Amino acid sequence: MPPPTTQDDQQLAAAFTGCLASAIRQADRLVASVFDERLREVDLRGTQVSMLGTLAKLGRPSQREVAEATYTDTSTISRNLDRLVERGLAECADCEADKRVRRYAITDTGRQLLRDATPHWQAAQREVSERLGADVCGVLQKLADVLARD
């Protein structure tokens, strides 16, 4: 049994009750778990599907371009891209114009796995959409759009 907290600790914790960042992170983890569970059949995580989709959309982006497109820090992008390259789902090459920049592209294997993942992704999307309802889904999309305008 954990020791009881002090009144000071309770007051300190109260300052963070109702924190939007915590609520959004919790919702993100819960939604991500639905996608990860559905994608387990194709041995992918939701972040990997998103990353492969971003590579398919952008063509041969740099790490920085992927980070900007996904609103993710470059160290996280670097780890995720490295994992995709290790699995043969993406390839990396030095940029001809600037040798300091590396460009990434989805491979044929990655493309096929993305195709295989599509029905699982769509099932997860339906599940989350049904659980949240159309109104909440609309609010979430509007929230993302508003925050992305910054």
HELIX and SHEET records of a PDB file:
HELIX    1   1 GLN A    7  ALA A   14  1                                   8    
HELIX    2   2 LEU A   20  LEU A   39  1                                  20    
HELIX    3   3 ARG A   40  VAL A   42  5                                   3    
HELIX    4   4 GLY A   46  LEU A   58  1                                  13    
HELIX    5   5 GLN A   63  THR A   70  1                                   8    
HELIX    6   6 THR A   74  GLU A   86  1                                  13    
HELIX    7   7 ASP A  108  ALA A  148  1                                  41    
SHEET    1   A 2 ALA A  90  ASP A  94  0                                        
SHEET    2   A 2 ARG A 102  ILE A 106 -1                                        
END                                                                             
